[in-house]
């Protein structure tokens, strides 16, 4: 499995039914350098992007809840 670090999105295109999201990571100079391209079939783009957005919201919610519990000495388990 290939991993891509995404500190930002440098370019998005939709060609031949494929959504291409070019990703970048911050280099030593503080600028985005290419890190990889996500290729998502057009028919799946909406559900895939919605899944990513939903997961990010859930993680944010868990972090906020965890911050309060950490202050009380209770940290919720992390799921992998």
Biopython code that builds the backbone (N, CA, C, O; Angstrom):
import numpy as np
from Bio.PDB.StructureBuilder import StructureBuilder

atoms = [
    (1, "UNK", "N", (0.844, -1.166, 0.000)),
    (1, "UNK", "CA", (0.000, 0.000, 0.000)),
    (1, "UNK", "C", (0.898, 1.240, 0.000)),
    (1, "UNK", "O", (1.887, 1.308, 0.730)),
    (2, "UNK", "N", (0.538, 2.200, -0.819)),
    (2, "UNK", "CA", (1.281, 3.452, -0.898)),
    (2, "UNK", "C", (0.656, 4.481, 0.028)),
    (2, "UNK", "O", (-0.567, 4.604, 0.099)),
    (3, "UNK", "N", (1.490, 5.211, 0.727)),
    (3, "UNK", "CA", (1.015, 6.269, 1.609)),
    (3, "UNK", "C", (1.417, 7.612, 1.028)),
    (3, "UNK", "O", (2.525, 7.771, 0.515)),
    (4, "UNK", "N", (0.506, 8.583, 1.110)),
    (4, "UNK", "CA", (0.762, 9.923, 0.608)),
    (4, "UNK", "C", (0.500, 10.899, 1.752)),
    (4, "UNK", "O", (-0.592, 10.925, 2.320)),
    (5, "UNK", "N", (1.504, 11.695, 2.080)),
    (5, "UNK", "CA", (1.312, 12.738, 3.079)),
    (5, "UNK", "C", (0.681, 13.926, 2.364)),
    (5, "UNK", "O", (1.189, 14.384, 1.341)),
    (6, "UNK", "N", (-0.428, 14.421, 2.907)),
    (6, "UNK", "CA", (-1.145, 15.532, 2.278)),
    (6, "UNK", "C", (-1.179, 16.711, 3.246)),
    (6, "UNK", "O", (-1.980, 16.748, 4.180)),
    (7, "UNK", "N", (-0.296, 17.664, 3.002)),
    (7, "UNK", "CA", (-0.334, 18.921, 3.742)),
    (7, "UNK", "C", (-1.166, 19.945, 2.988)),
    (7, "UNK", "O", (-1.555, 20.974, 3.539)),
    (8, "UNK", "N", (-1.433, 19.653, 1.730)),
    (8, "UNK", "CA", (-2.240, 20.543, 0.912)),
    (8, "UNK", "C", (-2.555, 19.924, -0.429)),
    (8, "UNK", "O", (-1.975, 18.910, -0.817)),
    (9, "UNK", "N", (-3.485, 20.549, -1.132)),
    (9, "UNK", "CA", (-3.873, 20.110, -2.476)),
    (9, "UNK", "C", (-3.325, 21.138, -3.451)),
    (9, "UNK", "O", (-3.573, 22.334, -3.301)),
    (10, "UNK", "N", (-2.582, 20.676, -4.448)),
    (10, "UNK", "CA", (-1.953, 21.603, -5.389)),
    (10, "UNK", "C", (-2.735, 21.774, -6.681)),
    (10, "UNK", "O", (-2.609, 22.802, -7.347)),
    (11, "UNK", "N", (-3.546, 20.778, -7.048)),
    (11, "UNK", "CA", (-4.289, 20.873, -8.300)),
    (11, "UNK", "C", (-5.361, 19.791, -8.323)),
    (11, "UNK", "O", (-5.152, 18.684, -7.826)),
    (12, "UNK", "N", (-6.500, 20.120, -8.900)),
    (12, "UNK", "CA", (-7.595, 19.159, -9.051)),
    (12, "UNK", "C", (-8.069, 19.222, -10.496)),
    (12, "UNK", "O", (-8.258, 20.305, -11.050)),
    (13, "UNK", "N", (-8.260, 18.049, -11.102)),
    (13, "UNK", "CA", (-8.795, 18.003, -12.463)),
    (13, "UNK", "C", (-9.730, 16.807, -12.596)),
    (13, "UNK", "O", (-9.681, 15.861, -11.811)),
    (14, "UNK", "N", (-10.571, 16.880, -13.604)),
    (14, "UNK", "CA", (-11.479, 15.771, -13.921)),
    (14, "UNK", "C", (-11.327, 15.495, -15.406)),
    (14, "UNK", "O", (-11.819, 16.252, -16.244)),
    (15, "UNK", "N", (-10.641, 14.401, -15.727)),
    (15, "UNK", "CA", (-10.346, 14.056, -17.111)),
    (15, "UNK", "C", (-10.691, 12.593, -17.340)),
    (15, "UNK", "O", (-10.327, 11.725, -16.547)),
    (16, "UNK", "N", (-11.398, 12.333, -18.433)),
    (16, "UNK", "CA", (-11.761, 10.958, -18.816)),
    (16, "UNK", "C", (-12.455, 10.197, -17.689)),
    (16, "UNK", "O", (-12.218, 9.004, -17.496)),
    (17, "UNK", "N", (-13.309, 10.891, -16.954)),
    (17, "UNK", "CA", (-14.082, 10.241, -15.905)),
    (17, "UNK", "C", (-13.328, 9.970, -14.622)),
    (17, "UNK", "O", (-13.836, 9.262, -13.753)),
    (18, "UNK", "N", (-12.129, 10.515, -14.478)),
    (18, "UNK", "CA", (-11.318, 10.296, -13.282)),
    (18, "UNK", "C", (-11.047, 11.638, -12.600)),
    (18, "UNK", "O", (-10.556, 12.577, -13.227)),
    (19, "UNK", "N", (-11.370, 11.712, -11.325)),
    (19, "UNK", "CA", (-11.026, 12.887, -10.524)),
    (19, "UNK", "C", (-9.592, 12.709, -10.059)),
    (19, "UNK", "O", (-9.259, 11.724, -9.400)),
    (20, "UNK", "N", (-8.755, 13.658, -10.405)),
    (20, "UNK", "CA", (-7.345, 13.617, -10.017)),
    (20, "UNK", "C", (-7.085, 14.738, -9.029)),
    (20, "UNK", "O", (-7.312, 15.910, -9.330)),
    (21, "UNK", "N", (-6.607, 14.373, -7.848)),
    (21, "UNK", "CA", (-6.297, 15.348, -6.805)),
    (21, "UNK", "C", (-4.801, 15.251, -6.543)),
    (21, "UNK", "O", (-4.315, 14.293, -5.942)),
    (22, "UNK", "N", (-4.087, 16.268, -7.010)),
    (22, "UNK", "CA", (-2.642, 16.293, -6.807)),
    (22, "UNK", "C", (-2.360, 16.851, -5.414)),
    (22, "UNK", "O", (-2.827, 17.931, -5.054)),
    (23, "UNK", "N", (-1.593, 16.099, -4.646)),
    (23, "UNK", "CA", (-1.329, 16.421, -3.248)),
    (23, "UNK", "C", (0.108, 16.881, -3.074)),
    (23, "UNK", "O", (0.993, 16.529, -3.853)),
    (24, "UNK", "N", (0.316, 17.677, -2.035)),
    (24, "UNK", "CA", (1.655, 18.142, -1.735)),
    (24, "UNK", "C", (1.943, 18.043, -0.255)),
    (24, "UNK", "O", (1.038, 18.050, 0.579)),
    (25, "UNK", "N", (3.224, 17.950, 0.054)),
    (25, "UNK", "CA", (3.666, 17.977, 1.444)),
    (25, "UNK", "C", (4.663, 19.124, 1.587)),
    (25, "UNK", "O", (5.313, 19.518, 0.619)),
    (26, "UNK", "N", (4.773, 19.646, 2.783)),
    (26, "UNK", "CA", (5.653, 20.774, 3.023)),
    (26, "UNK", "C", (7.095, 20.289, 3.067)),
    (26, "UNK", "O", (7.443, 19.391, 3.834)),
    (27, "UNK", "N", (7.925, 20.900, 2.230)),
    (27, "UNK", "CA", (9.342, 20.559, 2.185)),
    (27, "UNK", "C", (10.147, 21.372, 3.177)),
    (27, "UNK", "O", (9.591, 22.158, 3.945)),
    (28, "UNK", "N", (11.445, 21.185, 3.160)),
    (28, "UNK", "CA", (12.337, 21.899, 4.079)),
    (28, "UNK", "C", (12.272, 23.408, 3.893)),
    (28, "UNK", "O", (12.505, 24.174, 4.829)),
    (29, "UNK", "N", (11.952, 23.824, 2.670)),
    (29, "UNK", "CA", (11.881, 25.256, 2.384)),
    (29, "UNK", "C", (10.540, 25.874, 2.769)),
    (29, "UNK", "O", (10.321, 27.071, 2.582)),
    (30, "UNK", "N", (9.633, 25.035, 3.316)),
    (30, "UNK", "CA", (8.322, 25.518, 3.740)),
    (30, "UNK", "C", (7.303, 25.589, 2.622)),
    (30, "UNK", "O", (6.185, 26.060, 2.833)),
    (31, "UNK", "N", (7.670, 25.129, 1.437)),
    (31, "UNK", "CA", (6.767, 25.156, 0.285)),
    (31, "UNK", "C", (6.229, 23.760, 0.000)),
    (31, "UNK", "O", (6.855, 22.752, 0.328)),
    (32, "UNK", "N", (5.047, 23.728, -0.623)),
    (32, "UNK", "CA", (4.469, 22.441, -0.996)),
    (32, "UNK", "C", (5.250, 21.826, -2.142)),
    (32, "UNK", "O", (5.524, 22.478, -3.149)),
    (33, "UNK", "N", (5.603, 20.564, -1.972)),
    (33, "UNK", "CA", (6.232, 19.800, -3.034)),
    (33, "UNK", "C", (5.334, 18.607, -3.330)),
    (33, "UNK", "O", (4.668, 18.116, -2.419)),
    (34, "UNK", "N", (5.288, 18.121, -4.570)),
    (34, "UNK", "CA", (4.400, 17.012, -4.910)),
    (34, "UNK", "C", (4.662, 15.781, -4.037)),
    (34, "UNK", "O", (5.808, 15.399, -3.801)),
    (35, "UNK", "N", (3.571, 15.173, -3.565)),
    (35, "UNK", "CA", (3.710, 13.958, -2.758)),
    (35, "UNK", "C", (2.935, 12.783, -3.361)),
    (35, "UNK", "O", (3.138, 11.639, -2.955)),
    (36, "UNK", "N", (2.054, 13.053, -4.319)),
    (36, "UNK", "CA", (1.306, 11.982, -4.957)),
    (36, "UNK", "C", (-0.021, 12.488, -5.487)),
    (36, "UNK", "O", (-0.414, 13.630, -5.245)),
    (37, "UNK", "N", (-0.698, 11.624, -6.209)),
    (37, "UNK", "CA", (-1.987, 11.983, -6.794)),
    (37, "UNK", "C", (-3.029, 10.945, -6.408)),
    (37, "UNK", "O", (-2.815, 9.743, -6.564)),
    (38, "UNK", "N", (-4.160, 11.424, -5.902)),
    (38, "UNK", "CA", (-5.298, 10.548, -5.636)),
    (38, "UNK", "C", (-6.087, 10.438, -6.930)),
    (38, "UNK", "O", (-6.418, 11.456, -7.539)),
    (39, "UNK", "N", (-6.390, 9.237, -7.354)),
    (39, "UNK", "CA", (-7.180, 8.988, -8.552)),
    (39, "UNK", "C", (-8.482, 8.334, -8.124)),
    (39, "UNK", "O", (-8.488, 7.218, -7.606)),
    (40, "UNK", "N", (-9.590, 9.041, -8.345)),
    (40, "UNK", "CA", (-10.890, 8.545, -7.900)),
    (40, "UNK", "C", (-11.828, 8.491, -9.103)),
    (40, "UNK", "O", (-12.037, 9.509, -9.763)),
    (41, "UNK", "N", (-12.403, 7.309, -9.403)),
    (41, "UNK", "CA", (-13.373, 7.239, -10.499)),
    (41, "UNK", "C", (-14.507, 8.236, -10.256)),
    (41, "UNK", "O", (-15.005, 8.359, -9.137)),
    (42, "UNK", "N", (-14.906, 8.938, -11.301)),
    (42, "UNK", "CA", (-15.923, 9.976, -11.183)),
    (42, "UNK", "C", (-17.188, 9.524, -10.472)),
    (42, "UNK", "O", (-17.745, 10.268, -9.666)),
    (43, "UNK", "N", (-17.647, 8.311, -10.763)),
    (43, "UNK", "CA", (-18.877, 7.796, -10.150)),
    (43, "UNK", "C", (-18.728, 7.582, -8.648)),
    (43, "UNK", "O", (-19.724, 7.535, -7.926)),
    (44, "UNK", "N", (-17.502, 7.453, -8.180)),
    (44, "UNK", "CA", (-17.246, 7.211, -6.750)),
    (44, "UNK", "C", (-16.768, 8.463, -6.022)),
    (44, "UNK", "O", (-16.645, 8.447, -4.797)),
    (45, "UNK", "N", (-16.494, 9.547, -6.748)),
    (45, "UNK", "CA", (-15.897, 10.742, -6.145)),
    (45, "UNK", "C", (-16.749, 11.306, -5.007)),
    (45, "UNK", "O", (-16.230, 11.575, -3.924)),
    (46, "UNK", "N", (-18.030, 11.484, -5.239)),
    (46, "UNK", "CA", (-18.904, 12.035, -4.204)),
    (46, "UNK", "C", (-18.892, 11.213, -2.930)),
    (46, "UNK", "O", (-18.623, 11.752, -1.857)),
    (47, "UNK", "N", (-19.182, 9.899, -3.024)),
    (47, "UNK", "CA", (-19.170, 9.082, -1.803)),
    (47, "UNK", "C", (-17.806, 9.010, -1.117)),
    (47, "UNK", "O", (-17.736, 9.008, 0.112)),
    (48, "UNK", "N", (-16.724, 8.950, -1.893)),
    (48, "UNK", "CA", (-15.385, 8.876, -1.287)),
    (48, "UNK", "C", (-15.075, 10.167, -0.539)),
    (48, "UNK", "O", (-14.623, 10.126, 0.605)),
    (49, "UNK", "N", (-15.313, 11.308, -1.171)),
    (49, "UNK", "CA", (-15.037, 12.590, -0.525)),
    (49, "UNK", "C", (-15.935, 12.805, 0.687)),
    (49, "UNK", "O", (-15.496, 13.371, 1.688)),
    (50, "UNK", "N", (-17.184, 12.362, 0.610)),
    (50, "UNK", "CA", (-18.095, 12.478, 1.755)),
    (50, "UNK", "C", (-17.613, 11.609, 2.911)),
    (50, "UNK", "O", (-17.697, 12.016, 4.070)),
    (51, "UNK", "N", (-17.112, 10.420, 2.606)),
    (51, "UNK", "CA", (-16.576, 9.538, 3.650)),
    (51, "UNK", "C", (-15.387, 10.176, 4.356)),
    (51, "UNK", "O", (-15.260, 10.082, 5.577)),
    (52, "UNK", "N", (-14.511, 10.828, 3.584)),
    (52, "UNK", "CA", (-13.352, 11.495, 4.176)),
    (52, "UNK", "C", (-13.817, 12.641, 5.076)),
    (52, "UNK", "O", (-13.316, 12.807, 6.188)),
    (53, "UNK", "N", (-14.776, 13.427, 4.590)),
    (53, "UNK", "CA", (-15.301, 14.551, 5.388)),
    (53, "UNK", "C", (-15.965, 14.049, 6.670)),
    (53, "UNK", "O", (-15.749, 14.615, 7.742)),
    (54, "UNK", "N", (-16.763, 13.000, 6.566)),
    (54, "UNK", "CA", (-17.434, 12.438, 7.746)),
    (54, "UNK", "C", (-16.426, 11.912, 8.757)),
    (54, "UNK", "O", (-16.583, 12.119, 9.960)),
    (55, "UNK", "N", (-15.382, 11.227, 8.266)),
    (55, "UNK", "CA", (-14.360, 10.694, 9.166)),
    (55, "UNK", "C", (-13.620, 11.822, 9.878)),
    (55, "UNK", "O", (-13.326, 11.713, 11.069)),
    (56, "UNK", "N", (-13.315, 12.904, 9.160)),
    (56, "UNK", "CA", (-12.624, 14.037, 9.768)),
    (56, "UNK", "C", (-13.486, 14.681, 10.851)),
    (56, "UNK", "O", (-12.976, 15.060, 11.905)),
    (57, "UNK", "N", (-14.787, 14.807, 10.597)),
    (57, "UNK", "CA", (-15.699, 15.363, 11.601)),
    (57, "UNK", "C", (-15.735, 14.488, 12.844)),
    (57, "UNK", "O", (-15.699, 14.991, 13.967)),
    (58, "UNK", "N", (-15.807, 13.184, 12.641)),
    (58, "UNK", "CA", (-15.856, 12.247, 13.769)),
    (58, "UNK", "C", (-14.563, 12.303, 14.578)),
    (58, "UNK", "O", (-14.599, 12.292, 15.808)),
    (59, "UNK", "N", (-13.425, 12.362, 13.893)),
    (59, "UNK", "CA", (-12.152, 12.454, 14.611)),
    (59, "UNK", "C", (-12.067, 13.746, 15.413)),
    (59, "UNK", "O", (-11.585, 13.745, 16.546)),
    (60, "UNK", "N", (-12.535, 14.851, 14.828)),
    (60, "UNK", "CA", (-12.549, 16.120, 15.543)),
    (60, "UNK", "C", (-13.416, 16.053, 16.788)),
    (60, "UNK", "O", (-13.047, 16.561, 17.848)),
    (61, "UNK", "N", (-14.575, 15.418, 16.646)),
    (61, "UNK", "CA", (-15.491, 15.254, 17.779)),
    (61, "UNK", "C", (-14.823, 14.432, 18.884)),
    (61, "UNK", "O", (-14.909, 14.783, 20.061)),
    (62, "UNK", "N", (-14.163, 13.347, 18.503)),
    (62, "UNK", "CA", (-13.500, 12.505, 19.495)),
    (62, "UNK", "C", (-12.348, 13.234, 20.174)),
    (62, "UNK", "O", (-12.100, 13.053, 21.366)),
    (63, "UNK", "N", (-11.643, 14.064, 19.397)),
    (63, "UNK", "CA", (-10.549, 14.831, 20.001)),
    (63, "UNK", "C", (-11.082, 15.805, 21.032)),
    (63, "UNK", "O", (-10.518, 15.932, 22.119)),
    (64, "UNK", "N", (-12.167, 16.497, 20.700)),
    (64, "UNK", "CA", (-12.754, 17.451, 21.649)),
    (64, "UNK", "C", (-13.233, 16.737, 22.907)),
    (64, "UNK", "O", (-13.012, 17.216, 24.019)),
    (65, "UNK", "N", (-13.893, 15.587, 22.732)),
    (65, "UNK", "CA", (-14.360, 14.814, 23.883)),
    (65, "UNK", "C", (-13.179, 14.291, 24.687)),
    (65, "UNK", "O", (-13.210, 14.288, 25.917)),
    (66, "UNK", "N", (-12.140, 13.848, 23.990)),
    (66, "UNK", "CA", (-10.952, 13.307, 24.649)),
    (66, "UNK", "C", (-10.197, 14.351, 25.434)),
    (66, "UNK", "O", (-9.605, 14.042, 26.468)),
    (67, "UNK", "N", (-10.207, 15.598, 24.954)),
    (67, "UNK", "CA", (-9.495, 16.669, 25.656)),
    (67, "UNK", "C", (-10.093, 16.887, 27.038)),
    (67, "UNK", "O", (-9.356, 17.083, 28.004)),
    (68, "UNK", "N", (-11.411, 16.854, 27.145)),
    (68, "UNK", "CA", (-12.059, 17.009, 28.444)),
    (68, "UNK", "C", (-11.765, 15.839, 29.353)),
    (68, "UNK", "O", (-11.525, 16.023, 30.546)),
    (69, "UNK", "N", (-11.781, 14.638, 28.806)),
    (69, "UNK", "CA", (-11.522, 13.448, 29.615)),
    (69, "UNK", "C", (-10.058, 13.372, 30.018)),
    (69, "UNK", "O", (-9.731, 12.905, 31.109)),
    (70, "UNK", "N", (-9.163, 13.839, 29.121)),
    (70, "UNK", "CA", (-7.736, 13.817, 29.457)),
    (70, "UNK", "C", (-7.465, 14.733, 30.644)),
    (70, "UNK", "O", (-6.622, 14.436, 31.492)),
    (71, "UNK", "N", (-8.185, 15.841, 30.695)),
    (71, "UNK", "CA", (-8.020, 16.759, 31.827)),
    (71, "UNK", "C", (-8.465, 16.097, 33.123)),
    (71, "UNK", "O", (-7.974, 16.441, 34.198)),
    (72, "UNK", "N", (-9.394, 15.147, 33.026)),
    (72, "UNK", "CA", (-9.886, 14.422, 34.195)),
    (72, "UNK", "C", (-9.067, 13.158, 34.447)),
    (72, "UNK", "O", (-9.325, 12.428, 35.404)),
    (73, "UNK", "N", (-8.083, 12.900, 33.589)),
    (73, "UNK", "CA", (-7.247, 11.709, 33.732)),
    (73, "UNK", "C", (-7.805, 10.509, 33.002)),
    (73, "UNK", "O", (-7.319, 9.394, 33.193)),
    (74, "UNK", "N", (-8.818, 10.707, 32.168)),
    (74, "UNK", "CA", (-9.402, 9.591, 31.402)),
    (74, "UNK", "C", (-9.218, 9.863, 29.915)),
    (74, "UNK", "O", (-9.670, 10.889, 29.405)),
    (75, "UNK", "N", (-8.566, 8.960, 29.234)),
    (75, "UNK", "CA", (-8.369, 9.098, 27.805)),
    (75, "UNK", "C", (-9.087, 7.944, 27.102)),
    (75, "UNK", "O", (-8.832, 6.783, 27.424)),
    (76, "UNK", "N", (-9.988, 8.238, 26.141)),
    (76, "UNK", "CA", (-10.691, 7.168, 25.448)),
    (76, "UNK", "C", (-9.748, 6.362, 24.560)),
    (76, "UNK", "O", (-8.764, 6.905, 24.056)),
    (77, "UNK", "N", (-10.033, 5.076, 24.360)),
    (77, "UNK", "CA", (-9.173, 4.258, 23.498)),
    (77, "UNK", "C", (-9.259, 4.715, 22.049)),
    (77, "UNK", "O", (-10.282, 5.234, 21.603)),
    (78, "UNK", "N", (-8.171, 4.513, 21.329)),
    (78, "UNK", "CA", (-8.114, 4.870, 19.916)),
    (78, "UNK", "C", (-8.366, 3.613, 19.095)),
    (78, "UNK", "O", (-7.751, 2.576, 19.340)),
    (79, "UNK", "N", (-9.258, 3.701, 18.131)),
    (79, "UNK", "CA", (-9.555, 2.562, 17.263)),
    (79, "UNK", "C", (-8.639, 2.588, 16.056)),
    (79, "UNK", "O", (-8.345, 3.654, 15.515)),
    (80, "UNK", "N", (-8.185, 1.411, 15.632)),
    (80, "UNK", "CA", (-7.324, 1.311, 14.438)),
    (80, "UNK", "C", (-8.031, 0.521, 13.386)),
    (80, "UNK", "O", (-7.489, 0.315, 12.300)),
]
sb = StructureBuilder()
sb.init_structure("model")
sb.init_model(0)
sb.init_chain("A")
sb.init_seg("    ")
for serial, (resi, resn, name, xyz) in enumerate(atoms, 1):
    if name == "N":
        sb.init_residue(resn, " ", resi, " ")
    sb.init_atom(name, np.array(xyz, "f"), 0.0, 1.0, " ", f" {name:<3s}", serial, name[0])
structure = sb.get_structure()
